[in-house]
Amino acid sequence: MRLFPSLLLLTGLALGQAREIVVISHRGEHLQHPENTLPAYQAAIDAGADYFEVDVQTTADGKLVLMHDSTVDRRTTAKGKIAAMTFAQVRALDAGIKSGEAFRNTRVPTFEEALALAHRRQAGIYVDNKHASAADIVTAIRKAHMTDRVVIFAGLKLLQDVRRLDPRIKLMPEADSAELLRQTVAAIHPQVVAFDAHDFTGEIIAIARQAGAGVFVDRLGPADNPASWQDAIDRGATGIQTDHPADLVQYLRSKGLHK
């Protein structure tokens, strides 16, 4: 099992060793599988990703399900807001058919199902909280015995709530700006900081590193290529979120930066 971000960063820098870069598969392996489904998460693990990213929503009756959008319109043949639908209604939908006949009858997964898969395969989960309470998220993580293999991306208030409920779970705020990150570091001492194109700057990266936090950066869309991956590595990234997990794993292995 691979070292996880904060420990990886601290040990690698302290000992002067070549670090291993964490691979995060965005919405699972979703270019050839329906996004945010168990087949996509399984394919991400098979590709060698260390984490798969999940987007957590809450149904009208309080069940945590995984879908990027607040509605089911884009990924199923139905329409409606997840927050206004019961779990039974969401579960009855086909979340795979829009990705091809081979995925017909793929269901919208629960957060618990994704946690169980990750636990079996010793993978990590990058939780992007779209609409869920800290209490519900923490309860699910604890039940799955995944407190050591989850990072939670959310706003400061929810991350503070998670910290109060279970300080073992890794927190991952957005970097945003130098001023905001300094305030966030003082407030919650995050183990990981999330970056995208607008805040991945030398000054802000330095703040995260000085705080002993991992640096996870998005390399999606036009930036999801070897040149941009290498740029991220050179500038201090300890993890890269990608839509091409197999290609990124292969690239990192060629550089001795992934097992």
N, C-alpha and C positions, 0 to 999 in steps of 0.2 A: 504494500500500500504506500502511496506517495506521501511525502510530507505536505502538510497543508499550509496556506499562505503565510501567516505571521511567523510560524516556526521556520518555514523555509527561508523567508527573507532574513530573519535574524541570524540563523546559523550560517547561511551562505555568505552574508556580508562579514560576519565576525571572523570566520575562518578563512576568508579569502578564496573560497571555492567557487567554481563555476556553478551558477544557480540553475535550478530546473524551472522552466516556465510552465505555469498551469494553463491548461487548455479548457476553455468554457464553451460549450456548444449551445449557441443561441436557439432557444425554443426546441432543443434537441437537434437531431440531424433532419432539418425540415426541408431541404431542397429536394430530397427524394422520398420523403415520408411526410404525412400530415403533421403540421406543427403542433407542439404541445400535446402529443399523444404518446402512449406507451411505446408504440413501434419507433417513434422518433427518438425517444430517450434511450431505448435499447440500442438503436443504431449508433447513437452518439457514444455510448459506452464501448460498443464493439470497435468503433473507430479509434479508440484510445483516449477520448476526452476524460479529463479529471472531474469536471463538473458538467451537468447539463442545467440549463436555465429554465425555470418554470414561472409562469405568470398566474398568480393566485387570485381567484374571485370567490365570492360567497353567494350562494343561492338564497332564495327567499326563506327557506327553512333552515339556513345556517350551515349548509354543507360546503366545504372548501373544494372547488373544482379548478381545473387548469385551462385557461384560455386567455389569449392576449387582450382581445377586445372586450368591452363591457357588454356587447351584444353577441348573439350567436349568428348574426347575419352573414358574416364573411366566410366562416369556416363550416357552416352547415347549410342545409337547404331550407331551414326555418328562419324565423325572425323573432326578435324579442330581446329584452334586457335580462341578463343572467340574474341580477338582483331581484327581478320580479317573477322569476320562474322557480318552481320547486326542483329539488334534485331529481326527482323522477322524470320531470319534463325535460330537463337537460340531458339526463342519461339516455333517454329514448331517441335522441338525435344521432344522426350519422355525421361524425366529425372527420371521416376519411374519404368519402366519395368524391369530394372536389379535388383530391389528389390522385384520383384514378380508380378504376374498377378493382384493382388489387387491394385497395384499402376500404372497400365498402363495409359498412357496419362497424367501423372503428368507433369506439365510444369516447366521449369526453371523460378523461380520467379524473379521479379524485387526487387531492394532495397526498392522502394516505397511500394510495397505490404507487405514486411516484417515489415516496419515501421508502416503501417496502422494496421496490426495485433497486433503488440506490443502495439500500442496506445489504441486499443479497449480493450485489456486484461490487461492493466496497467503493462506490462512486460518491462524489459530492454533489450537492444541489445548491445552485445559485437561485435563491428565492427573490423574485421581483414581486413585491406586494402591490397588487393593483387595487384590491378591495377585500380586506380581511382584517380582523382584529388581532392584536398582539397575543391575546390570550388563546385564541383558536389556533394560531400558527404554532405557538410554543407547546400547547397541549399535544398537537399532532406530532411535532418533532420529538418530544419526550417519549411518547408512546412507541415511536418507531426506533428508539435508541439511536437517534441521529444527531444528538447535540454537538458532537465533535466533527460532523461532516456537512454542516450547512452554513452558508453565509446568507444574511438577509439584507436586501437592498430596499430601503424605504426612507421616508422622511424622518426628521430628527425625533418628533414626538413618538412615533411608533417604535423607533429604535430604543428610545429611553424606556418605554414600556417593556420591551423585550428584555432589556438589561435588568430591570427590576424583577421580572418574572424568572429569568434564568440567565445568570451572568456567564454561563459556559458557552452560550451560542454566539457565534461571531457576527459582529455588526459591520455593515458596509454602507456608509452614506455616500452620496454623490459629492465630488470635490467642490464643484460650483465656482468658488473663487478663493483666493488666498485668505481673505478676511473671514469668510464663512467657514472655511476648513479649520482655521485656527480655533474658532469658537466651538466647532463640532468636536475637535480633538479634546479640547478642555472639558467639554460636557460629557462625552461618552467613551473617550479613548478607544476608537474603533480598531479592530484588528486588520481591516481591509478598507481601502478607499476606492470607489468606482470613478472612472474617468471616461469622458468621450472626447470628441475632437475639439470642442470649445474650451475645455478646462485642462487639457493635457499639456501643461506648460511647465517649464523648468522650475519656476518658483513654487508652484502648487505641488508638483511631484516631490520637491525637497521637503515640504512641510510633512507630507505623508511619510516619507522615509525617516525623517527625524523623529517622528512619533512611533517608529517601529511597526508601521502598518504596511500590509501588502498593497501593491498597485495593480489593480485590474482595469484594463483599458479596452473599450470597444474598438474592434476593427471590422466594421460591417460595410456592406455596399461597396462603393468604389475603393475604399481603403482596405478591403479584405484581400490582400495579396502579399507575396513575399517581401517586397520592398517596404511596405508599411508595417509588416510584422517585425522586420529587422529594425526599423526606426523605433518602434515601441520598445523593443528589447534594449537597444542602445541608450534609450532615454530613461530606463529604470523600471520598465514594466516587469511585474512578477507573474502576471496572468493576462491572457488575451481572450476576449470573447469574439467568436467567429461563426460564420455560417458555413465554413468549410473545415470541420474538425479533422477529418482524415488528412487533408492536405497540410494543415498546420502541424499536426502531430508529425507527419513525415518530414516537414521542413525542420522542425525543432530537433528531431532525432538526428538529422544530417549535421546539425551543429553541436550535438552532444548536450542538448538542453532539455531532453525529455527521455524517459525510460520507455 
